[in-house]
Amino acid sequence: MNLIDTLLYCDYNGLTQIAEHPFALSHFGMGERVLENHLKYYDAVEGHNSQLCLPAFMSSFPVVGNYTRTQNEKAKQFAISHKKPYVATSDGHRVCDVGISYINTKDAIGTASESKFLSDLKAAVHSGRFTTHEGYESLARWINWVAKFKIGTSLGLDKK
């Protein structure tokens, strides 16, 4: 589905909608204009992504582009200026990355059913009733997983 159809489907079904690393354009971020045009459908903005661990000065390297910590700051400022909550995510590509960053909800999230869990989570995110824990993947660990990913995909191991 295209973006608007996806947003409408998720809205109709009561799903939590978070704009994922919107300013990391080299990593499929939507950019400011698209986010502004569709902001009413989002419960929050991803303001901190643990995998955007590269320092800002590295953006001058062609391979890195805008995939730096600067994109987190832009996303946070955007969320604040547009009165939207922002979340922190690990965006982990490996199990060991889970929990680098996260949110702590101020209200209990029900686990009696999937629908209760999803509705409680949406309410907490939409209302901003949470705090964030913001960490970064270490540069060495980030390089390690990216190297494995690049080598694996270049050898076609992702197709097996």
C-alpha positions in Angstrom: 0.0 0.0 0.0 1.1 3.6 -0.4 1.7 5.8 2.6 -1.8 7.3 2.9 -3.5 4.0 2.5 -1.3 2.5 5.1 -1.9 5.3 7.5 -5.7 5.2 7.0 -5.7 1.4 7.4 -3.7 1.6 10.7 -5.8 4.5 11.9 -9.1 2.6 11.2 -7.7 -0.4 13.0 -6.5 1.5 16.1 -2.8 0.8 15.6 0.0 2.9 17.0 1.6 5.0 14.3 5.1 6.4 14.8 7.1 8.2 12.1 10.3 6.1 11.9 13.6 8.0 11.6 11.9 10.6 9.4 15.0 12.7 8.7 17.4 9.8 7.9 16.6 10.2 4.2 19.4 7.8 3.1 17.7 5.1 5.3 14.2 5.6 3.8 13.1 8.4 6.1 10.1 10.4 4.7 11.6 13.8 5.2 10.0 16.9 6.7 7.5 17.8 4.0 5.9 14.4 3.8 5.8 14.2 7.6 4.2 17.6 7.9 1.6 16.6 5.3 0.6 13.4 7.2 1.4 14.4 10.8 -2.2 14.2 12.0 -2.1 10.4 11.4 0.9 9.8 13.6 0.8 9.3 17.4 4.4 10.1 17.8 7.8 10.7 16.1 10.8 8.4 16.5 13.0 11.1 18.1 15.8 8.8 19.1 17.1 5.8 17.2 20.0 3.9 18.8 21.4 2.9 15.4 22.0 6.5 14.4 25.1 6.3 16.4 27.6 8.0 14.1 28.8 11.5 15.1 27.7 14.5 13.1 31.1 15.1 11.6 30.9 11.8 9.8 28.1 13.1 7.6 30.7 14.5 5.2 31.7 10.9 4.3 29.7 9.9 1.2 29.0 6.4 2.5 27.5 7.8 5.7 25.4 10.7 4.4 22.8 11.9 6.8 22.8 8.7 8.9 24.1 10.4 12.0 23.0 11.5 15.5 22.0 14.8 13.9 18.9 13.1 12.5 17.8 12.3 16.0 18.1 15.9 17.1 16.1 17.1 14.0 13.4 14.6 14.8 13.2 15.6 18.4 13.0 19.3 17.5 10.4 18.6 14.9 8.2 16.7 17.4 8.6 19.4 20.1 7.8 22.2 17.7 4.7 20.3 16.3 3.5 19.3 19.8 3.9 15.6 19.2 5.5 13.1 21.6 8.7 11.4 20.5 9.8 7.9 21.4 13.2 6.3 21.7 13.8 3.0 20.0 16.7 0.5 19.8 15.9 -0.2 16.1 17.9 -3.3 16.8 18.8 -5.6 14.0 20.1 -8.2 16.4 18.7 -9.6 19.7 21.7 -8.1 21.6 20.6 -4.6 20.5 17.2 -4.8 22.0 16.8 -2.5 25.0 19.5 0.0 24.1 16.7 2.6 24.0 13.0 2.4 24.9 10.1 4.1 26.5 8.7 3.6 30.1 5.0 4.2 30.1 3.5 6.1 33.1 0.4 3.9 33.1 0.3 0.1 33.2 -0.1 -1.6 29.8 -2.6 -4.4 29.9 -1.5 -7.9 28.8 -4.8 -9.8 29.2 -5.3 -9.7 25.4 -3.6 -8.4 22.3 -6.3 -5.8 21.7 -5.9 -4.5 25.3 -2.1 -4.3 25.0 -2.3 -2.4 21.6 -5.0 0.0 22.8 -3.1 0.8 26.1 0.1 1.3 24.2 -1.5 3.6 21.7 -3.1 5.6 24.4 0.2 6.0 26.3 2.2 6.9 23.1 -0.5 9.3 21.7 -0.8 11.1 25.0 2.9 11.3 25.7 2.5 9.5 29.0 5.9 8.0 29.0 9.6 8.7 29.5 12.4 7.8 27.2 15.7 6.0 27.8 18.1 7.0 25.1 21.3 5.1 24.5 23.4 4.5 21.4 24.8 1.4 19.8 28.6 1.4 20.3 30.5 2.3 17.1 32.4 -1.0 17.1 29.2 -3.1 17.5 27.5 -1.0 14.8 30.3 -1.5 12.4 30.3 -5.2 13.2 26.7 -5.8 12.3 26.8 -3.5 9.2 29.8 -5.3 7.9 28.1 -8.7 8.4 25.0 -7.4 6.7 26.9 -5.9 3.7 29.0 -9.0 3.2 26.0 -11.4 3.6 23.9 -9.5 1.1 26.8 -9.1 -1.4 27.3 -12.8 -1.4 23.6 -13.5 -1.8 23.3 -15.1 1.6 20.0 -13.2 2.2 18.5 -15.1 -0.7 19.0 -18.6 0.8 
